[in-house]
Amino acid sequence: MRLPREYVAYMAKQVLKRLTDRSLIQFEQPDYVKEVVTQVMLEELSVEDHINEEVRKILEEYDQQMKQMGVSYEEMFKKVKRQLVRDRNVVL
Protein backbone atom coordinates (compact mmCIF):
# COMPACT_ATOMS: atom_id res chain seq x y z
CA MET A 1 0.00 0.00 0.00
CA ARG A 2 1.37 3.34 -0.98
CA LEU A 3 -0.89 5.60 1.07
CA PRO A 4 -0.13 6.56 4.66
CA ARG A 5 -2.65 5.44 7.27
CA GLU A 6 -3.39 9.06 8.13
CA TYR A 7 -4.40 9.82 4.57
CA VAL A 8 -6.67 6.75 4.46
CA ALA A 9 -8.29 7.95 7.70
CA TYR A 10 -8.80 11.35 6.10
CA MET A 11 -10.39 9.73 3.03
CA ALA A 12 -12.71 7.68 5.26
CA LYS A 13 -13.74 10.83 7.11
CA GLN A 14 -14.48 12.60 3.82
CA VAL A 15 -16.51 9.69 2.47
CA LEU A 16 -18.59 9.56 5.63
CA LYS A 17 -19.05 13.33 5.59
CA ARG A 18 -20.33 13.29 2.03
CA LEU A 19 -22.66 10.38 2.71
CA THR A 20 -24.12 12.02 5.80
CA ASP A 21 -24.40 15.44 4.09
CA ARG A 22 -26.55 13.80 1.42
CA SER A 23 -28.56 11.93 4.06
CA LEU A 24 -27.52 8.57 2.61
CA ILE A 25 -26.44 7.17 5.98
CA GLN A 26 -26.99 7.88 9.65
CA PHE A 27 -25.00 6.69 12.64
CA GLU A 28 -24.71 7.45 16.32
CA GLN A 29 -21.02 6.73 16.92
CA PRO A 30 -19.03 8.75 14.37
CA ASP A 31 -15.59 7.85 15.75
CA TYR A 32 -16.36 4.15 15.73
CA VAL A 33 -17.83 4.25 12.22
CA LYS A 34 -14.87 6.25 10.94
CA GLU A 35 -12.46 3.70 12.42
CA VAL A 36 -14.34 0.78 10.87
CA VAL A 37 -14.43 2.44 7.45
CA THR A 38 -10.73 3.27 7.75
CA GLN A 39 -9.92 -0.37 8.55
CA VAL A 40 -11.97 -1.63 5.60
CA MET A 41 -10.24 0.82 3.28
CA LEU A 42 -6.81 -0.20 4.59
CA GLU A 43 -7.62 -3.87 4.04
CA GLU A 44 -8.76 -3.22 0.49
CA LEU A 45 -5.69 -1.15 -0.26
CA SER A 46 -3.40 -3.87 1.08
CA VAL A 47 -4.84 -6.63 -1.12
CA GLU A 48 -2.20 -6.01 -3.79
CA ASP A 49 0.56 -6.15 -1.17
CA HIS A 50 -0.68 -9.56 -0.01
CA ILE A 51 -0.85 -10.84 -3.58
CA ASN A 52 2.67 -9.59 -4.27
CA GLU A 53 3.95 -11.40 -1.19
CA GLU A 54 2.24 -14.61 -2.23
CA VAL A 55 3.72 -14.35 -5.72
CA ARG A 56 7.20 -13.94 -4.19
CA LYS A 57 6.70 -17.09 -2.11
CA ILE A 58 5.51 -19.06 -5.13
CA LEU A 59 8.44 -17.94 -7.25
CA GLU A 60 10.84 -18.72 -4.42
CA GLU A 61 9.74 -22.36 -4.65
CA TYR A 62 10.47 -22.44 -8.38
CA ASP A 63 13.71 -20.44 -8.28
CA GLN A 64 15.96 -23.28 -9.47
CA GLN A 65 13.62 -24.33 -12.27
CA MET A 66 13.35 -20.75 -13.47
CA LYS A 67 17.14 -20.41 -13.54
CA GLN A 68 17.52 -23.67 -15.48
CA MET A 69 14.94 -22.56 -18.03
CA GLY A 70 16.33 -19.03 -18.25
CA VAL A 71 13.02 -17.44 -17.36
CA SER A 72 12.99 -13.82 -16.22
CA TYR A 73 11.87 -13.30 -12.61
CA GLU A 74 10.04 -10.11 -13.56
CA GLU A 75 8.21 -11.81 -16.40
CA MET A 76 7.13 -14.71 -14.20
CA PHE A 77 6.15 -12.32 -11.41
CA LYS A 78 3.76 -10.52 -13.75
CA LYS A 79 2.30 -13.78 -15.09
CA VAL A 80 1.78 -15.37 -11.68
CA LYS A 81 0.30 -12.17 -10.27
CA ARG A 82 -2.06 -11.84 -13.23
CA GLN A 83 -3.19 -15.44 -12.70
CA LEU A 84 -3.78 -14.97 -8.96
CA VAL A 85 -5.76 -11.79 -9.59
CA ARG A 86 -7.85 -13.57 -12.22
CA ASP A 87 -8.43 -16.63 -10.02
CA ARG A 88 -9.55 -14.52 -7.06
CA ASN A 89 -11.60 -12.02 -9.05
CA VAL A 90 -9.68 -9.15 -7.51
CA VAL A 91 -9.72 -5.67 -8.97
CA LEU A 92 -6.43 -3.83 -8.55
Secondary structure, DSSP 8 states (H G I E B T S, - for coil): --S-HHHHHHHHHHHHHHHHHTTS---S-HHHHHHHHHHHHHHHHTHHHHHHHHHHHHHHHTHHHHHHHT--HHHHHHHHHHHHHHHHT---
